[in-house]
């Protein structure tokens, strides 16, 4: 009997857990790039503004933001309010003012520029308004994904590659580019502009589950990839609903059309933690236990080099990282990894 694994790696811009940082980093970059840093009074409104701009210019904004958060939480809140307010002013100048509407007990964002049904304008002092703007602009957009579909034969201890997939996806219309993220994954605006609609990824994942009902998804840090996929599905479903999504629809498909029902079925399957294997967690247990080896860290390149004996080149390319994760999975299962190593262009050893 074989087990089918879908080894996956996603590259994204913006993270749910760091949406405030994403908003503020984008805001600082936009103000500096447009030469409006002082015109927008950023140097007065943002705590430690000049230090912030200096860090951004050196590409170390994350270090600045981390220090800001640790030293003074109020600074972080003030910074976020300023950044979100700037987004609101920008949208108003474009003739697409940010409006909010209340539906099913939750504030929702009107993205069509219409005020019909909107009972209150955007208010930077309203935490619910700020949270929704951050979600729309800075929740993660999947910009690339690599999937290695393989079958493990436990009796023969072999891994067969069934298929391999890699694609780049266009960011959403509301997406604000992250200079830091793009420097990491190496995809520029031109490449992303030619990418596919992310709906194609959800369709592919649905097809995998339908063809292999017991498939197990694998990622090197599964909580991240799982979270990005789930948030992406939520945003995609909200977009399809015109910006308003009844939270109850996430748990049922009553009244949904065929495509919506299919999308929400995929969400329920991916939400099930039993469908996921995390090679980071398993590597920690293996190295600390049976092997008795210690590594300086358990990042993908470190673990890959430890098990494969060669460095991982082009890290943060979703295809390469998915293949590397598949190699690690093979070693964790104690099986032959020659088929997977072949995908990476390496001579089997």
Secondary structure, 3 states (H helix, E strand, C coil): CEEEEEEEEEEEECCHHHHHHHHHHHHHHHHHHCCCCCCCCHHHHCCCHHHHHHHHHCCCHHHHHHHHHHHCHHHHHHHHHHHHHHHHHHHHHCCCCCEEEEECCEEEEECCCCCCCCCEECCCCCHHHHHHHHHHHHCCEEEEEEEEEEEEECCCCEEEEEEEEEEEECCCCCCCCCHHHHHHHCCCHHHHHCCECCHHHHHHHHHHHHHCCCCEEEECCHHHHHHHHHHHHHHHHHHHCCCCCCHHHHCCCCCCCHHHHHHHHHHHHHHCHHHEEEHHHHHHHHHHCCCCCCCCCCCHHHHHHHHHCCCCCCCCCHHHHHHHHHHHHHHHHCCECHHHHHHCCCCCC
